């Protein structure tokens, strides 16, 4: 184990750009919220729920993920979930966090859109007040649902436009190509939202290409399957298109069998703008620093790779250019010390 590199990685300033806030809901909090809201869970104990986190693919994870989210009913529930994540992120030296949230998971259960966005946003505002942490909310459409439902969700979101910086696309990738959502993404672009999409995790490299060409996204979430298309890899490097890679998630969902097989270092050395993220940390075995520890233990990363990954996380973020330069200076100062 490279203790010196792990020490650098865990202390360096960084941003997190691929975190599903509902995926940070730990079993202990799930049970606490269920008790607060008078709900009975299908699992008899915290240990039984955690034991159910044995996923074979993305869909088996999503099934339990949606079950966990069912305890979220009030604005305070969404605040408490978000604050618990932000405390962990702050401890991991995360200075900027862009949080995915899935309103359709909640509005389908009768939870008001305002409850969701106001609770999450209030926690982010408190993190900025307490620690100076910056960030924003990225509203994701569930790709296993229809584009019409995505349009309806967009309409619900418009009164809260100032609290949402971007639009994403998540959930089951197989059988739901990006082009399914071309019209709604075009509308989101007209409205001035930043655009991102999950592509090339379980889906083929072609999904990355269509996310770029038809959805006009500014970042690709996951994107590790690009390695199967050398021309696409060259394009991603040339265009400096960020990939928000989630190593522990990729192992847990069997995208790679073990971490030593992960291609993130190959992609990084090929000039792609790779960032490291935790995805759904409560379910996949770790928060941001845990992901850094895992890749350092399994892959031949060097100190310069860590500096590049830290810089990439801020370069790929949706933030004011002055704030970006401040953060990049902090990264370079940290590594120069």
C-alpha positions as CSV (number, residue, x, y, z in Angstrom):
1,X,0.0,0.0,0.0
2,X,1.3,3.4,-1.0
3,X,0.7,5.3,2.3
4,X,2.4,8.5,1.1
5,X,0.2,8.7,-2.1
6,X,-2.9,7.9,-0.1
7,X,-2.1,10.7,2.3
8,X,-1.8,13.1,-0.6
9,X,-5.0,12.0,-2.3
10,X,-7.1,12.2,0.9
11,X,-5.9,15.7,1.8
12,X,-5.8,17.3,-1.6
13,X,-8.5,19.9,-2.5
14,X,-11.0,18.4,-4.9
15,X,-14.5,18.6,-6.4
16,X,-17.1,15.9,-6.8
17,X,-19.2,16.0,-10.0
18,X,-21.0,12.6,-10.0
19,X,-22.9,12.0,-6.8
20,X,-26.5,10.9,-6.7
21,X,-27.7,12.4,-3.5
22,X,-30.3,9.7,-3.0
23,X,-27.4,7.2,-3.3
24,X,-25.7,8.7,-0.3
25,X,-28.6,7.5,1.9
26,X,-27.0,5.2,4.5
27,X,-29.0,2.3,6.0
28,X,-28.9,3.9,9.4
29,X,-30.5,7.1,8.1
30,X,-33.0,5.0,6.0
31,X,-34.2,3.4,9.3
32,X,-34.2,6.7,11.2
33,X,-36.3,8.4,8.5
34,X,-38.6,5.4,8.3
35,X,-39.2,5.6,12.0
36,X,-39.7,9.4,11.9
37,X,-42.3,9.0,9.1
38,X,-44.1,6.0,10.5
39,X,-43.0,3.6,7.7
40,X,-42.3,-0.1,7.9
41,X,-39.4,-1.3,5.8
42,X,-39.1,-4.7,4.1
43,X,-35.9,-5.4,5.9
44,X,-35.9,-6.3,9.6
45,X,-32.7,-4.5,10.5
46,X,-29.9,-2.2,9.4
47,X,-27.6,-5.2,8.9
48,X,-30.2,-7.0,6.8
49,X,-30.6,-4.0,4.5
50,X,-26.8,-3.6,4.1
51,X,-26.5,-7.3,3.4
52,X,-28.9,-6.8,0.5
53,X,-26.3,-4.6,-1.2
54,X,-25.1,-7.5,-3.4
55,X,-25.6,-6.2,-6.9
56,X,-25.1,-8.1,-10.1
57,X,-25.8,-5.2,-12.5
58,X,-27.2,-1.7,-12.6
59,X,-30.8,-2.9,-12.5
60,X,-30.4,-5.0,-9.4
61,X,-28.9,-1.9,-7.7
62,X,-31.7,0.4,-8.9
63,X,-34.4,-1.9,-7.5
64,X,-33.0,-1.4,-3.9
65,X,-32.1,2.2,-4.5
66,X,-35.7,3.2,-5.3
67,X,-36.8,1.2,-2.2
68,X,-34.4,3.1,0.0
69,X,-35.6,6.4,-1.4
70,X,-39.2,5.6,-0.4
71,X,-38.4,6.9,3.2
72,X,-37.9,10.5,1.9
73,X,-41.2,12.3,2.4
74,X,-40.5,15.8,3.8
75,X,-38.2,18.7,3.1
76,X,-36.4,18.0,6.3
77,X,-35.8,14.4,5.1
78,X,-34.1,15.7,2.0
79,X,-32.1,18.2,4.0
80,X,-30.9,15.6,6.5
81,X,-29.8,13.2,3.7
82,X,-27.9,16.0,1.9
83,X,-26.3,17.4,5.0
84,X,-25.0,13.9,6.0
85,X,-23.3,13.6,2.5
86,X,-21.9,17.2,2.7
87,X,-20.3,16.5,6.1
88,X,-18.6,13.5,4.6
89,X,-17.5,15.4,1.5
90,X,-16.1,18.2,3.7
91,X,-14.1,15.7,5.7
92,X,-12.7,14.4,2.3
93,X,-11.5,17.9,1.4
94,X,-14.2,18.4,-1.2
95,X,-14.5,22.1,-1.9
96,X,-17.2,21.9,-4.6
97,X,-20.0,19.4,-5.1
98,X,-22.5,19.1,-7.9
99,X,-25.3,16.9,-6.7
100,X,-27.6,14.8,-9.0
101,X,-31.2,14.4,-7.8
102,X,-34.0,12.4,-9.3
103,X,-37.3,14.2,-8.7
104,X,-39.3,11.6,-10.6
105,X,-38.4,9.0,-8.0
106,X,-40.2,11.2,-5.4
107,X,-43.0,13.0,-7.3
108,X,-44.3,9.5,-8.5
109,X,-44.8,8.8,-4.7
110,X,-46.8,12.0,-4.2
111,X,-43.9,14.1,-2.8
112,X,-44.1,17.7,-3.9
113,X,-41.3,18.9,-6.2
114,X,-40.7,21.8,-3.8
115,X,-39.9,19.4,-0.9
116,X,-37.2,17.8,-2.9
117,X,-35.4,20.7,-4.3
118,X,-35.8,23.0,-1.3
119,X,-34.4,20.5,1.2
120,X,-31.4,19.7,-0.9
121,X,-30.7,23.3,-1.8
122,X,-31.0,24.5,1.8
123,X,-28.3,22.0,2.9
124,X,-26.0,23.2,0.1
125,X,-26.6,26.8,1.2
126,X,-25.7,25.9,4.8
127,X,-22.5,24.1,3.6
128,X,-21.5,27.3,1.8
129,X,-22.2,29.3,4.9
130,X,-20.3,27.0,7.3
131,X,-17.3,25.9,5.2
132,X,-17.4,28.1,2.0
133,X,-18.2,24.9,0.0
134,X,-19.6,25.7,-3.5
135,X,-21.8,23.6,-5.6
136,X,-25.1,23.2,-7.3
137,X,-28.0,20.8,-8.2
138,X,-28.3,18.8,-11.4
139,X,-31.8,17.4,-12.0
140,X,-31.7,14.1,-13.7
141,X,-34.4,12.5,-15.9
142,X,-35.0,8.8,-15.4
143,X,-34.2,7.2,-18.8
144,X,-36.4,4.2,-18.2
145,X,-39.4,6.6,-18.2
146,X,-40.7,8.4,-21.3
147,X,-39.5,11.7,-22.8
148,X,-43.1,13.0,-22.2
149,X,-42.6,12.4,-18.5
150,X,-39.2,14.2,-18.7
151,X,-41.0,17.2,-20.2
152,X,-43.5,17.2,-17.4
153,X,-40.7,17.1,-14.8
154,X,-39.0,20.0,-16.6
155,X,-42.2,22.1,-16.3
156,X,-42.4,21.3,-12.6
157,X,-38.7,22.5,-12.2
158,X,-39.1,25.8,-14.0
159,X,-40.3,27.7,-10.9
160,X,-37.1,26.6,-9.2
161,X,-34.8,27.5,-12.1
162,X,-32.4,29.5,-9.9
163,X,-31.8,26.5,-7.7
164,X,-30.8,24.1,-10.5
165,X,-27.6,24.5,-12.5
166,X,-27.9,21.6,-14.9
167,X,-29.9,18.7,-16.4
168,X,-28.7,15.0,-16.4
169,X,-29.8,11.6,-17.6
170,X,-29.5,8.6,-15.4
171,X,-31.1,5.2,-14.4
172,X,-31.1,2.1,-16.6
173,X,-28.8,2.6,-19.6
174,X,-29.5,-0.6,-21.6
175,X,-32.3,-0.2,-24.1
176,X,-32.6,3.5,-23.4
177,X,-30.3,5.4,-25.8
178,X,-29.6,9.1,-25.4
179,X,-31.6,10.0,-28.6
180,X,-34.8,9.0,-26.7
181,X,-34.4,12.4,-24.9
182,X,-33.2,14.6,-27.8
183,X,-36.2,16.9,-27.8
184,X,-36.3,17.6,-24.0
185,X,-32.5,18.2,-23.9
186,X,-32.9,20.6,-26.8
187,X,-35.4,22.5,-24.7
188,X,-33.2,22.4,-21.7
189,X,-30.3,23.8,-23.8
190,X,-32.6,26.7,-24.9
191,X,-33.4,27.4,-21.3
192,X,-29.7,27.8,-20.5
193,X,-29.1,24.7,-18.3
194,X,-25.8,22.9,-18.3
195,X,-26.2,19.4,-19.8
196,X,-24.7,16.1,-18.8
197,X,-25.7,12.4,-19.4
198,X,-24.8,9.0,-18.2
199,X,-23.3,7.1,-21.2
200,X,-20.9,4.3,-21.8
201,X,-21.2,2.6,-18.4
202,X,-23.2,-0.5,-19.3
203,X,-24.2,0.9,-22.7
204,X,-22.0,0.9,-25.8
205,X,-19.5,3.6,-26.9
206,X,-22.2,4.7,-29.5
207,X,-24.2,6.1,-26.6
208,X,-21.4,8.4,-25.7
209,X,-21.3,9.6,-29.3
210,X,-25.1,10.3,-29.4
211,X,-25.0,12.0,-26.1
212,X,-22.4,14.4,-27.5
213,X,-23.9,14.9,-31.0
214,X,-27.7,14.7,-30.2
215,X,-27.9,15.9,-26.6
216,X,-25.0,18.3,-26.8
217,X,-23.8,17.5,-23.3
218,X,-20.9,19.2,-21.7
219,X,-19.8,16.2,-19.6
220,X,-20.1,12.4,-19.9
221,X,-21.0,10.6,-16.7
222,X,-19.0,7.3,-16.6
223,X,-17.9,6.9,-20.2
224,X,-15.4,4.1,-19.5
225,X,-16.7,2.1,-22.5
226,X,-15.1,4.7,-24.8
227,X,-12.0,2.5,-24.7
228,X,-13.7,0.2,-27.2
229,X,-13.7,2.9,-29.8
230,X,-10.2,4.4,-30.5
231,X,-11.6,7.2,-32.7
232,X,-14.0,8.2,-29.9
233,X,-11.2,8.2,-27.4
234,X,-9.2,10.6,-29.6
235,X,-12.2,12.8,-30.0
236,X,-12.8,13.0,-26.2
237,X,-9.2,13.9,-25.6
238,X,-9.2,16.5,-28.4
239,X,-12.3,18.1,-27.2
240,X,-11.3,17.9,-23.5
241,X,-14.6,16.3,-22.8
242,X,-14.8,15.5,-19.1
243,X,-15.6,11.9,-18.0
244,X,-16.9,11.6,-14.4
245,X,-15.6,8.2,-13.6
246,X,-16.8,6.2,-10.5
247,X,-14.3,3.4,-9.8
248,X,-15.9,1.6,-6.8
249,X,-19.3,1.8,-8.5
250,X,-17.8,0.2,-11.6
251,X,-16.6,-2.7,-9.5
252,X,-19.8,-3.1,-7.5
253,X,-21.9,-3.1,-10.7
254,X,-19.5,-5.5,-12.5
255,X,-18.4,-3.1,-15.2
256,X,-14.9,-4.3,-14.3
257,X,-14.3,-7.5,-12.3
258,X,-11.6,-6.0,-10.1
259,X,-10.0,-2.6,-9.6
260,X,-6.7,-3.7,-11.2
261,X,-8.6,-4.1,-14.5
262,X,-10.0,-0.6,-14.4
263,X,-9.1,1.5,-17.4
264,X,-9.1,5.0,-15.8
265,X,-5.3,5.3,-15.8
266,X,-5.1,4.2,-19.4
267,X,-7.7,6.9,-20.3
268,X,-5.9,9.5,-18.2
269,X,-2.6,8.8,-19.8
270,X,-4.2,9.0,-23.3
271,X,-5.1,12.6,-22.5
272,X,-8.7,12.3,-21.5
273,X,-10.1,14.6,-18.8
274,X,-10.9,12.0,-16.2
275,X,-12.4,12.9,-12.8
276,X,-12.9,10.6,-9.8
277,X,-16.3,10.4,-8.1
278,X,-18.3,8.3,-5.8
279,X,-21.7,7.9,-7.7
280,X,-23.9,6.2,-5.0
281,X,-21.5,6.0,-2.0
282,X,-23.8,4.4,0.5
283,X,-24.4,1.5,-1.8
284,X,-21.0,1.1,-3.5
285,X,-18.7,1.0,-0.6
286,X,-17.2,4.4,-0.2
287,X,-17.2,8.2,-0.5
288,X,-14.8,10.2,-2.6
289,X,-11.6,9.5,-0.7
290,X,-12.4,5.8,-0.5
291,X,-12.4,5.8,-4.3
292,X,-9.0,7.4,-4.4
293,X,-7.6,4.9,-1.9
294,X,-9.0,2.0,-4.0
295,X,-7.4,3.2,-7.2
296,X,-4.1,3.9,-5.6
297,X,-4.0,0.4,-4.1
298,X,-4.9,-1.2,-7.4
299,X,-3.3,0.9,-10.1
300,X,0.2,2.4,-10.7
301,X,-0.8,6.0,-10.1
302,X,1.8,8.6,-9.5
303,X,1.8,11.9,-7.7
304,X,1.3,13.8,-11.0
305,X,-1.7,11.7,-11.8
306,X,-3.3,12.9,-8.5
307,X,-2.6,16.5,-9.3
308,X,-4.1,16.1,-12.7
309,X,-7.2,14.4,-11.3
310,X,-7.7,17.2,-8.7
311,X,-7.2,19.9,-11.4
312,X,-9.6,18.0,-13.8
313,X,-12.3,18.0,-11.1
314,X,-12.4,21.8,-11.0
315,X,-11.7,22.3,-14.7
316,X,-14.8,20.2,-15.5
317,X,-17.1,21.9,-12.9
318,X,-19.9,24.3,-13.6
319,X,-18.7,27.4,-11.8
320,X,-17.7,31.0,-12.2
321,X,-14.2,31.2,-13.9
322,X,-12.8,33.3,-11.1
323,X,-13.8,30.7,-8.5
324,X,-12.3,28.0,-10.8
325,X,-9.0,29.7,-11.0
326,X,-8.9,30.1,-7.2
327,X,-9.5,26.4,-6.7
328,X,-6.9,25.4,-9.4
329,X,-4.4,27.7,-7.6
330,X,-5.2,25.9,-4.3
331,X,-4.5,22.5,-6.0
332,X,-1.2,23.7,-7.4
333,X,-0.1,25.3,-4.1
334,X,-1.0,22.0,-2.3
335,X,1.2,20.0,-4.6
336,X,4.0,22.6,-4.6
337,X,4.2,22.5,-0.8
